[in-house]
């Protein structure tokens, strides 16, 4: 189901030639509070689909999520980086919410030192948010009842930051309109997608991953998952691969090319 829109910002509140004293920088993120009303622990899938800028736009990379944002989640402890991956320009996260518990899921801009040192940053990303019950779990239910509350939160930085931390830090937060118009919602199980792996794909991916100049930023991160969560994620991911002999042979060929000693084959032929 579609939840709401989102907008990430790391930008001056007024562009040049407005003087910097009148145009502080704002850092703005998206926060979704979600309560799992079911009597079992569940994993959910959240998708952030950005608006795609024109290919010739000079600030195109500053308007896309790749390399500019991360998904975090927290139930009753420290924030952790959510297991996440890209499909094209869409960013997807898989996160757990225990039975009858409430979690915070956040889409936050990355803040490297070079960005904080920039007096006129240009990060401006907007799009929409979708939520489903994830297949990355054992025996996923067809639907789940949840309470949802999306918010935008931001911090205004003093113009002397980061050289000085004595300035005035102001904050804003405001609720987002839910697409359903209500806080109590029923989230459906994500559709099952069976995908083939072609020999051409194996050749391209293997060549890229073995190229030392290739960007190895992970498309899929399983950092922070415990053993049970990792096993569930592996089973769900493998379950979405087309179980044909050709696809499994191609997948095994790719693993072999990357010196990963694992082979995939059908149990029941």
C-alpha positions in Angstrom: 0.0 0.0 0.0 1.1 3.6 -0.6 1.8 5.5 2.6 2.7 9.1 1.9 5.1 11.3 0.0 8.6 12.0 1.3 11.1 14.8 0.9 14.8 14.8 2.0 16.7 18.0 2.1 20.2 19.2 2.8 19.9 22.7 1.5 19.7 26.4 2.3 16.2 27.7 3.1 16.8 30.5 0.6 19.2 30.2 -2.4 21.9 32.7 -3.3 22.1 35.7 -3.6 20.2 35.8 -0.3 22.9 36.4 2.4 23.9 33.3 4.4 22.8 35.0 7.6 19.2 34.9 6.3 19.5 31.4 4.7 20.5 28.7 7.2 20.9 25.2 6.0 18.2 22.6 6.8 18.7 18.8 7.2 15.4 17.1 6.7 14.4 13.4 6.9 11.4 11.1 6.8 10.2 9.2 9.8 7.5 6.4 9.9 6.2 5.1 13.2 4.6 1.7 12.7 2.9 -0.6 15.2 2.5 -4.3 14.5 -0.9 -5.2 15.9 -0.6 -8.9 15.1 0.4 -11.5 17.7 3.5 -12.6 15.9 6.8 -11.0 14.9 6.8 -9.7 11.3 9.1 -8.4 8.7 7.9 -5.5 6.6 9.1 -4.2 3.2 9.3 -0.4 2.7 9.9 1.2 -0.7 11.0 4.7 -1.4 10.4 5.7 -5.0 12.0 9.0 -5.9 11.0 11.4 -8.7 13.5 11.0 -11.5 15.1 14.2 -12.7 15.9 14.8 -16.4 19.0 12.9 -17.5 20.7 16.2 -18.5 20.0 17.9 -15.2 23.3 19.2 -13.7 22.3 18.3 -10.2 20.8 14.9 -11.1 22.8 12.9 -8.5 21.7 15.2 -5.7 18.0 14.4 -6.5 18.4 10.6 -6.3 18.7 8.3 -3.3 21.6 6.2 -4.4 24.7 7.3 -2.4 22.7 10.1 -0.7 20.4 8.4 1.9 20.1 5.3 4.2 17.2 3.6 5.8 17.4 3.1 9.6 15.0 1.3 12.0 14.6 1.1 15.8 12.2 -0.6 18.1 13.4 0.0 21.7 17.1 0.3 21.4 19.7 1.9 19.2 19.1 2.8 15.5 20.4 0.2 13.2 21.0 0.3 9.4 18.1 -1.5 7.8 18.8 -4.4 5.3 18.3 -2.5 2.0 18.8 -2.7 -1.7 18.1 -0.8 -4.9 16.0 -1.8 -7.8 16.8 0.9 -10.4 16.4 4.1 -8.5 13.9 2.7 -5.9 15.3 2.1 -2.5 13.9 -0.9 -0.6 14.3 -1.8 3.1 13.4 -5.0 5.0 12.9 -4.4 8.8 11.4 -6.4 11.7 8.7 -5.3 14.1 8.0 -7.7 17.0 4.4 -8.6 18.0 2.5 -5.7 19.6 5.5 -3.5 19.3 6.1 -0.1 17.7 9.1 0.7 15.5 10.5 3.9 14.0 11.7 3.6 10.4 13.7 6.6 9.1 15.0 7.7 5.7 17.8 10.0 6.4 20.3 11.9 4.2 23.9 10.9 4.4 26.1 13.7 5.9 29.7 13.4 5.0 32.1 16.1 6.1 32.3 17.6 2.7 28.5 18.1 2.6 28.4 19.7 6.1 31.3 22.0 5.1 29.5 23.1 2.0 27.7 26.5 2.6 25.3 25.9 -0.3 24.5 22.1 -0.5 21.9 21.0 -3.0 20.4 17.7 -1.8 16.7 17.7 -2.6 15.0 14.4 -3.1 11.2 13.7 -3.1 9.0 10.8 -4.0 6.5 8.4 -2.4 6.6 5.6 0.2 5.0 2.1 -0.1 4.7 -0.6 2.6 4.1 -4.4 2.3 4.5 -7.5 4.4 7.8 -8.9 3.4 8.4 -12.4 2.0 11.8 -12.3 3.9 10.4 -14.5 6.7 9.1 -17.9 7.4 5.4 -18.5 6.6 4.5 -14.8 5.9 0.9 -13.9 6.5 -1.3 -12.6 3.6 -2.0 -9.4 5.5 -1.2 -7.6 8.7 -2.9 -4.9 10.8 -0.7 -1.9 11.6 -0.9 1.6 13.0 1.0 4.2 10.9 2.2 7.7 11.5 4.5 9.4 9.0 6.4 12.6 9.8 8.9 15.0 8.4 11.6 16.2 10.8 14.3 18.7 10.2 17.2 20.5 11.9 18.3 24.0 11.0 22.1 24.4 11.3 23.8 27.6 12.4 25.9 29.2 9.7 29.0 28.7 11.8 28.5 24.9 11.9 30.6 22.7 11.8 33.5 25.0 12.6 31.5 26.0 15.8 28.8 24.2 17.7 27.7 27.2 19.8 25.1 28.5 17.4 21.3 28.2 17.4 20.0 24.7 16.3 16.3 24.8 15.6 14.1 21.8 14.8 10.8 21.3 13.0 8.5 18.3 12.7 5.1 18.0 11.1 2.8 15.0 10.2 2.4 13.8 6.7 -1.0 13.0 5.2 -1.6 9.3 5.0 -2.8 8.1 1.6 -5.4 5.9 3.2 -6.7 8.8 5.4 -6.6 6.7 8.5 -4.0 5.5 11.1 -5.3 1.9 11.3 -4.4 0.1 8.1 -4.1 -3.4 6.6 -0.8 -4.1 4.8 -0.8 -6.9 2.2 1.9 -9.5 1.5 4.2 -8.5 -1.3 3.6 -10.4 -4.6 5.8 -13.4 -5.4 8.1 -12.6 -8.2 10.1 -15.4 -9.9 13.0 -14.0 -11.8 15.4 -15.6 -14.3 19.2 -15.1 -14.4 20.6 -15.1 -17.9 24.1 -16.1 -19.1 24.5 -12.5 -20.4 23.8 -11.1 -16.9 26.4 -13.5 -15.4 29.0 -12.2 -17.9 28.3 -8.6 -17.2 28.1 -8.9 -13.4 31.2 -11.0 -13.1 33.2 -8.6 -15.3 32.0 -5.7 -13.2 32.7 -7.3 -9.8 36.1 -8.4 -10.9 37.0 -5.0 -12.2 39.1 -3.2 -9.4 37.7 0.2 -10.6 34.1 -0.9 -10.2 32.1 0.6 -7.3 31.5 -2.2 -4.9 28.9 -0.3 -2.7 26.6 -3.1 -1.7 23.3 -3.3 -3.4 22.0 -5.6 -0.7 23.1 -5.2 2.9 22.4 -7.8 5.6 24.4 -6.0 8.2 22.7 -6.2 11.7 20.7 -9.3 11.0 20.9 -12.1 13.5 21.3 -15.8 12.5 17.5 -16.4 12.2 16.9 -13.2 10.3 19.8 -14.0 7.9 18.5 -17.5 7.3 15.0 -16.1 6.6 16.4 -13.5 4.2 18.4 -16.1 2.3 15.4 -18.4 2.0 13.2 -15.6 0.8 15.7 -14.3 -1.7 16.4 -17.8 -3.1 12.7 -18.4 -3.3 12.3 -15.5 -5.8 14.8 -17.0 -8.3 13.2 -18.9 -11.2 13.7 -22.6 -10.3 14.7 -23.6 -13.9 17.8 -25.6 -14.6 19.1 -22.8 -16.8 18.7 -20.1 -14.2 20.2 -22.2 -11.4 23.2 -23.2 -13.6 23.7 -19.5 -14.5 23.6 -18.5 -10.8 26.1 -21.3 -10.0 28.4 -20.1 -12.8 28.3 -16.5 -11.4 29.2 -17.8 -7.9 32.1 -19.9 -9.4 33.4 -16.9 -11.3 33.5 -15.0 -8.0 35.3 -17.8 -6.2 32.3 -18.5 -4.0 32.2 -22.3 -3.4 28.4 -22.7 -3.6 26.3 -24.4 -6.3 22.6 -24.2 -6.8 20.4 -27.0 -8.2 16.9 -28.3 -8.0 16.1 -30.9 -5.4 13.0 -32.3 -7.1 13.6 -32.7 -10.9 
